[in-house]
Amino acid sequence: MARLRWHSILLVACLLLAGCNKYQHKKPDPTMGVVTGIVICADTGKPARFATVALTAAPKEGEKSDEGDPLPSAEMTVTDLEGRFRMEAVEPGRYYAFATLDGYLDPTFALDPDKLKSMATDRERHLYSIQQWKDNLVEVRVSVRRTAEVSISIQRSAEIAGTVTFDDGSPAIGMRFELFRKTAKQDWVMVGLPLMDTWTIHSASDSHGRYLLTNLTAGVYKVCTLMPTGEEQAAPRVCLGDVFRLKDAESVKVAAGETADGTDVEIPLSGMHTVSGTVSATIDGHPVAHGTVRLLYADDREVARATDVDDNGGFELSSVPEGKYILAVTGTHDEEQKDPATSKDGEAATAQNVPGQAAGRVYADKEMPLLVMNDVENLSVSLPVAGSATTPAAVAPPAAPPAPQ
């Protein structure tokens, strides 16, 4: 499912619970306007039944969008069996209307996430998104005591379909996916925006290992399957061509309204290992419970695996292919503690009550070479306090990569 399918689920939940003001049906209000219309499927000419319709307000200076949503929805509803919809009590103003339905183009899949991240304000992101999606937006002007009638046409999307199996022939069930689209500059950009979930692409392989990626624009793509480890950043990746690295992956070209079948991925069960260890503070050896551990390919620093440090300073990276890597530990810090507070028994609770820890202490980033030929266990990464005399460069790396076990 795409982000807007999640919006549809949220919409239904909000309607059932009579919450979420911008999603629920509103009563007529003479001080506001009304928007009605119909959504048509361009490929069939038939009504788009149960499509999600959204109004996004024209960008304003200084606007703040929920979770950085590049197409923030001021109002949302769902079409009926005739493809029609009605929105009551809409604030007067200028809007853009668009609709989404499974199998049809999703605006978020046409955007470049990296470009969005590089923009300084929500207004810039909003303007960029409107420009990219202009052919699928309908401008709407809402006035007091007026009904604005709109007609929205949705275009059939491109789709990629295939199966995911293990190399013993069994289906890989519940696998998630990453998708990358080739740009005009021959770069590869991730498809989708993980606004409300840890997974950018919400599709998963079924009980037979089959999958379908839909709502896509025409283009050239690379498909990677992610093992369902709970978080996208920690998920082991195997890409089309049965390779571990994006640069080695095969690509697939798909046209508008076309389904690229047979895009199959096989996951090897051998040749993958586990890397685990702990992160601690050089100053006193206590475990550092906040930070990120990444395993980078040594030749080009592409991220192979990533995970967060757990509450005990531990980390584990699973399904790591054999090879040369750089282990990078970044963003480490002790938990911030508030000013002295009174506990239930009346005693003052302070940062000094925690042995060896200072409230919010930040540690220097560190990198170390790592050769993986078998499981690598009990790695110890010791970090100095950021800005101290002992910097990561002064911390001696291991004399040699861990020996194969």
C-alpha positions in Angstrom: 0.0 0.0 0.0 1.1 3.5 -0.6 1.0 6.4 1.8 -2.4 7.5 0.6 -3.9 4.1 1.1 -2.8 4.5 4.7 -4.7 7.8 4.6 -7.8 5.9 3.4 -7.4 3.5 6.4 -7.0 6.4 8.7 -10.0 8.1 7.2 -12.2 5.2 7.8 -10.9 4.9 11.4 -11.5 8.6 12.0 -15.1 8.4 10.7 -15.9 5.4 12.9 -14.5 7.1 15.9 -15.9 10.6 15.0 -12.4 12.1 15.3 -9.8 13.6 13.0 -11.5 16.9 12.0 -10.2 17.1 8.4 -11.3 13.5 7.7 -14.8 13.3 9.1 -18.0 14.3 7.4 -18.9 17.8 8.4 -22.3 19.5 8.7 -23.2 22.4 6.3 -21.8 25.7 7.4 -23.1 29.0 5.8 -19.8 30.7 6.6 -17.8 28.2 4.5 -17.9 26.6 1.1 -18.7 23.2 -0.4 -16.7 21.0 -2.9 -18.4 18.3 -4.8 -17.4 16.3 -7.8 -16.7 13.0 -9.5 -13.6 10.8 -10.0 -13.2 8.9 -13.3 -10.8 6.1 -14.2 -9.2 7.4 -17.4 -8.5 3.9 -18.8 -12.1 2.7 -18.5 -14.2 5.8 -18.4 -15.9 4.3 -15.3 -16.4 5.8 -11.9 -13.5 5.4 -9.5 -15.4 3.8 -6.6 -14.0 4.2 -3.1 -11.2 6.4 -4.3 -9.6 8.7 -1.7 -10.1 12.4 -2.6 -7.9 15.1 -1.0 -7.7 18.8 -1.1 -4.3 20.4 -0.5 -4.2 24.1 0.1 -2.2 26.4 -2.1 1.2 26.9 -0.4 1.6 29.8 2.0 4.6 31.5 3.5 5.7 29.9 6.8 3.4 26.9 6.5 4.1 23.9 8.7 2.9 20.5 7.4 2.1 17.4 9.4 5.2 15.1 9.5 6.7 17.1 6.6 4.0 15.8 4.2 4.8 17.3 0.8 1.1 17.3 -0.2 -0.6 18.1 3.1 -4.3 17.4 3.0 -6.7 20.0 4.3 -9.7 17.9 3.6 -10.2 14.2 2.7 -13.1 11.9 1.8 -13.9 8.8 -0.2 -16.0 8.5 -3.3 -19.3 6.5 -3.4 -20.5 3.8 -5.8 -21.0 6.4 -8.5 -17.5 7.8 -8.0 -19.0 11.0 -6.5 -17.9 12.9 -3.4 -19.0 15.9 -1.3 -17.0 18.0 1.2 -19.0 20.3 3.4 -17.7 23.2 5.5 -14.5 23.8 3.5 -12.5 26.9 4.5 -12.6 29.5 1.7 -9.4 29.6 -0.3 -7.5 28.1 -3.1 -6.8 24.4 -3.3 -5.6 21.6 -5.5 -7.8 18.4 -5.6 -6.4 15.0 -6.4 -7.5 11.4 -6.0 -5.8 8.0 -5.4 -6.9 4.4 -5.8 -4.9 1.2 -5.9 -3.7 0.5 -9.4 -3.6 4.2 -10.3 -0.8 6.8 -10.0 0.2 7.9 -6.5 1.6 11.4 -6.3 4.2 10.5 -3.7 5.8 7.9 -6.0 6.7 10.7 -8.5 8.7 12.7 -6.0 12.4 12.6 -5.2 12.8 12.0 -1.5 16.4 13.2 -1.5 15.4 16.5 -3.2 12.6 17.0 -0.6 15.1 16.5 2.2 17.4 19.1 0.8 14.6 21.8 0.9 14.6 24.2 3.8 10.9 24.7 4.3 7.6 22.9 4.1 6.4 25.6 1.6 9.3 24.7 -0.8 8.5 21.0 -0.5 4.8 21.7 -1.2 5.6 23.9 -4.2 7.9 21.3 -5.6 5.3 18.5 -5.1 2.6 20.5 -6.9 5.0 21.3 -9.8 5.9 17.6 -10.2 2.2 16.4 -10.0 0.6 19.4 -11.8 -0.9 17.2 -14.6 -2.9 15.2 -12.0 -4.1 18.1 -9.9 -7.3 20.1 -10.4 -7.3 23.7 -9.1 -10.3 24.5 -6.9 -11.4 27.9 -5.5 -13.7 27.7 -2.5 -15.9 30.7 -1.6 -18.4 31.3 1.1 -21.9 29.9 0.4 -20.7 28.5 -3.0 -20.4 25.0 -4.3 -17.3 24.3 -6.3 -17.8 21.4 -8.8 -14.7 19.4 -9.9 -14.0 16.4 -12.2 -10.9 14.4 -11.5 -9.4 11.8 -13.8 -7.0 9.2 -12.5 -4.4 7.5 -14.7 -3.7 3.8 -14.6 -0.2 3.2 -13.1 2.7 1.0 -14.1 3.2 -2.1 -12.0 6.0 -4.6 -11.2 5.1 -8.1 -10.3 7.1 -11.3 -9.4 7.9 -13.8 -6.8 10.5 -13.9 -3.9 11.9 -17.4 -3.0 14.7 -18.8 -1.0 17.4 -20.7 -2.9 15.9 -24.0 -1.6 12.8 -23.3 -3.6 10.5 -22.3 -0.7 8.4 -19.1 -0.9 9.7 -16.1 0.9 6.6 -14.9 2.7 6.1 -11.5 4.2 9.1 -9.9 2.5 9.0 -6.1 2.1 10.5 -4.0 -0.7 12.6 -1.1 -1.7 12.2 0.4 -5.1 14.6 2.8 -6.9 13.8 4.8 -10.1 16.3 6.0 -12.7 16.4 9.7 -13.2 17.2 11.8 -16.3 20.6 12.3 -14.8 21.1 8.5 -14.6 21.0 8.5 -10.8 18.8 6.1 -8.8 16.4 7.6 -6.3 14.3 5.8 -3.8 10.5 5.6 -4.6 8.0 6.4 -1.8 7.9 8.5 1.3 7.9 6.8 4.8 5.7 9.4 6.4 3.5 7.3 8.7 5.3 4.0 8.8 8.8 2.5 9.0 8.4 0.9 5.6 8.6 3.1 2.5 6.8 0.6 0.3 3.9 -1.1 2.1 3.5 -4.1 -0.2 4.6 -7.5 1.1 4.9 -10.9 -0.6 2.0 -13.2 0.0 1.8 -16.9 1.2 3.2 -18.0 -2.2 6.0 -15.4 -2.3 4.2 -13.4 -4.9 4.3 -9.6 -4.8 2.9 -6.6 -6.7 4.3 -3.1 -6.7 1.7 -0.7 -8.1 0.8 3.1 -8.3 4.1 3.7 -10.2 5.0 6.2 -12.9 6.4 4.8 -16.1 10.2 4.4 -15.9 13.2 2.2 -15.2 13.4 0.6 -11.8 15.5 -1.5 -9.5 13.7 -3.8 -7.1 15.1 -5.0 -3.8 13.4 -7.3 -1.3 13.8 -6.6 2.4 13.6 -9.3 5.1 10.9 -8.4 7.6 13.1 -7.6 10.6 10.8 -4.9 12.1 12.6 -1.8 10.8 13.4 -0.8 7.2 16.9 0.5 8.1 17.9 -2.8 9.7 16.4 -5.1 7.1 18.8 -7.3 5.0 18.5 -6.5 1.3 18.6 -8.8 -1.8 18.0 -7.1 -5.2 16.9 -8.2 -8.6 19.6 -10.4 -10.1 19.9 -12.1 -6.7 22.6 -9.7 -5.6 23.2 -7.8 -2.3 24.3 -4.5 -3.7 22.1 -1.9 -5.4 24.9 -1.0 -7.9 25.0 -4.7 -9.1 21.2 -5.1 -9.3 19.4 -5.7 -12.6 16.8 -3.1 -13.8 13.3 -3.4 -15.2 11.6 -1.0 -17.5 7.8 -0.6 -17.3 5.4 1.7 -19.3 2.3 3.4 -18.1 -0.6 1.0 -17.6 1.8 -2.0 -18.1 2.7 -4.7 -15.6 6.3 -6.0 -15.7 5.7 -9.7 -14.7 8.4 -12.2 -13.9 10.5 -9.8 -11.8 11.7 -12.5 -9.5 14.2 -12.4 -6.7 15.9 -15.4 -5.0 17.4 -15.1 -1.5 20.5 -17.2 -0.7 20.5 -19.0 2.5 24.3 -19.6 2.7 27.1 -17.1 2.7 25.5 -14.6 5.1 26.6 -14.0 8.6 25.9 -12.0 11.8 27.9 -9.1 13.2 27.2 -8.2 16.8 28.8 -6.4 19.7 28.5 -3.6 22.3 29.1 0.2 22.3 30.6 1.7 25.5 32.0 5.0 26.8 35.8 5.2 27.0 35.6 7.4 30.1 34.2 4.7 32.4 33.1 1.7 30.3 29.3 2.1 30.8 27.1 1.0 27.8 25.9 3.8 25.5 22.3 3.1 24.8 21.5 5.6 22.0 23.1 5.7 18.6 23.2 4.0 15.2 25.5 1.3 13.9 26.0 1.0 10.1 28.0 -1.5 8.1 29.3 0.2 5.0 30.9 -1.5 2.0 34.6 -0.6 2.1 34.9 0.3 -1.6 32.2 2.9 -2.0 30.6 3.3 1.5 27.2 2.1 0.4 25.1 1.1 3.4 24.9 -2.7 3.7 23.2 -2.9 7.0 22.1 -0.6 9.8 20.5 -0.8 13.2 20.0 1.2 16.4 22.0 0.5 19.6 19.8 -1.2 22.2 19.2 -0.2 25.8 22.2 -2.2 26.9 24.6 -0.8 24.3 24.3 -3.9 22.2 23.8 -4.2 18.4 23.3 -7.0 15.9 23.4 -6.9 12.1 22.1 -10.1 10.5 22.4 -11.7 7.1 25.6 -9.9 6.2 27.3 -11.1 3.0 31.0 -12.0 3.2 33.3 -9.1 2.3 35.2 -6.0 3.5 33.3 -3.4 5.4 33.6 -0.3 7.5 31.7 -0.4 10.8 30.5 3.1 11.5 29.0 4.2 14.9 27.3 7.6 14.9 24.9 9.7 16.9 25.7 8.1 20.2 24.7 9.8 23.5 23.4 9.1 27.0 19.8 9.7 27.7 18.9 13.3 28.6 17.7 13.7 32.2 15.7 16.5 33.5 16.4 18.8 36.4 16.1 17.3 39.8 12.6 15.9 40.4 10.9 14.3 43.3 10.2 10.6 43.3 7.3 8.8 44.9 9.2 8.3 48.2 10.2 12.0 48.3 13.8 11.5 47.3 15.4 13.8 44.7 16.1 12.0 41.4 19.1 13.5 39.5 21.4 12.7 36.7 24.1 12.0 39.4 22.0 9.1 40.7 23.1 7.1 37.6 26.7 5.8 38.1 29.1 6.9 35.4 26.6 8.7 33.2 26.1 12.4 32.6 22.8 13.8 31.4 22.8 14.1 27.6 26.5 13.4 27.2 27.4 13.1 23.5 30.1 10.8 22.2 32.4 11.1 19.1 31.6 9.1 16.0 33.9 6.2 15.2 34.7 4.0 12.2 36.7 0.8 12.0 37.6 -1.7 9.2 35.9 -5.1 9.4 36.4 -8.3 7.4 33.4 -10.6 7.5 34.1 -14.3 6.5 32.1 -15.9 9.3 29.9 -14.7 12.2 31.6 -11.8 14.0 30.7 -11.7 17.7 31.6 -9.7 20.8 32.9 -6.7 19.0 33.7 -3.9 21.4 33.4 -0.3 20.3 34.7 2.2 22.8 33.8 5.9 22.3 35.4 9.0 23.8 33.3 12.0 24.7 32.8 14.3 21.7 35.3 17.2 21.8 37.6 15.5 24.2 41.3 15.2 23.6 40.8 11.6 22.6 39.2 11.8 19.2 38.2 8.9 16.9 41.3 9.4 14.9 43.4 8.9 18.0 41.6 5.7 19.0 43.6 2.8 17.7 41.6 0.4 15.5 41.9 -3.3 16.0 45.3 -4.6 15.0 43.6 -6.8 12.4 40.1 -7.7 11.4 38.4 -10.4 13.5 39.7 -13.8 12.5 37.2 -16.2 10.9 35.6 -18.4 13.5 
